[in-house]
Amino acid sequence: MQQFSRSLPMMLYAALDAVMPRFRAIFKEFGLTEQQWRVLRVLWERRTISFGELAGLTHISPPSLVGVVDRLRLMGLLDKQRCQNDRRVVNVQITAAGQALEQQVMPRVDQAYRDLQASVDPATWSVLLQGLQELAAVPAAGETA
């Protein structure tokens, strides 16, 4: 049996505990939750995305995402509208205020990444990202590849 502290789930939790506080502090400074951050981060890259794709990319369940999107909409950071070609599809898009927020937040986030990356050997950093990417691609229990 794997030693508890060396088990993959516990090591992932420990890594999150080491990494996330620096990002949470940035999110808090700008009045954002982690889930709101994930939504904005995707929209800063994509500008417009369907609700379903957004749920998949952010790993936020659709029922929870409804509330996150609604709160960000009330903050004026994004908007949503039905697709003209398929009324079942709702598209979410970043607003001008949401784009302006990117210019404030991303330099701080980029610095946090640089600080983290500087604390680890470059080869280790590369292997870590590659390993996490491969692990994330493994089908969940009950799924088929």
C-alpha positions in Angstrom: 0.0 0.0 0.0 1.2 3.5 -0.9 2.3 5.6 2.1 -0.6 8.1 2.7 1.5 11.3 2.4 3.0 9.9 -0.9 -0.3 8.9 -2.4 -1.1 10.8 -5.6 -4.3 12.4 -4.3 -2.5 13.7 -1.2 0.5 14.9 -3.2 -1.9 16.8 -5.6 -3.7 18.4 -2.6 -0.3 19.4 -1.1 0.8 20.9 -4.5 -2.5 22.8 -4.7 -2.0 24.1 -1.1 1.5 25.3 -2.1 0.4 26.9 -5.4 -3.1 28.3 -4.9 -2.7 30.8 -2.0 -0.7 33.2 -4.2 -3.3 33.1 -6.9 -6.2 33.3 -4.4 -4.7 36.5 -3.0 -4.7 38.0 -6.5 -8.3 36.9 -7.2 -9.4 38.3 -3.8 -7.8 41.6 -4.6 -10.0 41.9 -7.7 -13.1 40.6 -6.0 -13.1 37.3 -7.9 -13.6 33.7 -6.9 -11.6 30.9 -8.3 -14.5 29.8 -10.5 -15.0 33.3 -11.8 -11.3 33.5 -12.5 -11.5 30.3 -14.6 -14.3 31.6 -16.6 -12.6 34.9 -17.2 -9.3 33.3 -18.1 -11.0 31.2 -20.8 -12.8 34.3 -22.2 -9.6 36.3 -22.2 -8.3 33.7 -24.7 -11.5 32.9 -26.6 -13.5 36.2 -26.3 -16.7 34.2 -27.1 -17.5 30.6 -26.3 -20.6 28.4 -26.0 -21.8 27.7 -22.5 -21.2 23.9 -22.9 -17.6 24.4 -24.1 -17.0 26.8 -21.2 -18.2 24.3 -18.7 -15.9 21.7 -20.1 -12.8 23.9 -20.2 -13.3 25.3 -16.7 -14.3 22.0 -15.1 -17.3 23.7 -13.6 -20.6 21.7 -13.8 -23.2 23.4 -15.9 -25.6 24.0 -13.0 -22.8 25.7 -11.0 -21.6 27.6 -14.1 -25.0 29.3 -14.5 -24.5 31.1 -11.2 -20.9 32.0 -11.9 -21.8 33.4 -15.3 -24.8 35.3 -13.9 -22.6 36.9 -11.2 -20.0 37.9 -13.7 -22.7 39.3 -15.9 -24.0 41.4 -13.0 -20.4 42.7 -12.5 -20.4 43.8 -16.1 -17.5 41.5 -17.0 -19.3 39.3 -19.5 -22.5 38.9 -21.4 -24.5 36.0 -22.8 -26.9 35.5 -25.7 -28.6 32.7 -27.6 -26.9 31.5 -30.8 -28.9 32.7 -33.8 -28.4 29.5 -35.7 -29.3 27.2 -32.8 -31.5 28.7 -30.1 -30.5 25.8 -27.7 -26.9 27.1 -27.6 -26.0 30.0 -25.3 -22.8 31.9 -26.1 -20.8 33.8 -23.4 -18.6 36.7 -24.4 -16.3 39.0 -22.6 -17.3 42.7 -22.3 -15.0 45.7 -22.6 -14.9 45.9 -18.8 -13.9 42.2 -18.7 -11.1 42.9 -21.2 -10.0 45.9 -19.1 -9.8 43.7 -16.0 -7.5 41.4 -17.9 -4.9 44.2 -18.2 -5.0 44.6 -14.4 -5.0 41.0 -13.4 -2.8 39.2 -15.8 0.5 41.0 -15.0 0.1 39.9 -11.4 -0.8 36.3 -12.4 2.1 36.2 -14.8 4.4 37.2 -12.0 3.1 34.5 -9.7 3.8 32.0 -12.4 7.3 33.3 -12.9 7.9 33.1 -9.1 6.6 29.5 -9.0 8.6 28.5 -12.0 11.8 30.0 -10.5 11.4 27.9 -7.4 11.7 24.6 -9.4 14.4 23.4 -11.7 13.5 24.1 -15.4 13.7 20.4 -16.3 11.5 19.5 -13.4 9.0 22.2 -14.3 8.8 20.8 -17.9 8.4 17.2 -16.7 5.8 18.3 -14.1 3.6 20.0 -16.7 3.9 17.2 -19.2 3.1 14.6 -16.5 0.0 16.5 -15.3 -1.2 16.9 -18.9 -0.9 13.2 -19.5 -2.6 12.4 -16.2 -5.4 14.8 -17.0 -6.0 12.9 -20.3 -6.5 9.6 -18.5 -10.2 8.7 -18.7 -12.1 8.9 -15.4 -13.4 5.7 -13.8 -16.3 4.4 -15.8 -15.3 6.3 -18.9 -13.8 4.8 -22.0 -10.9 6.3 -23.9 
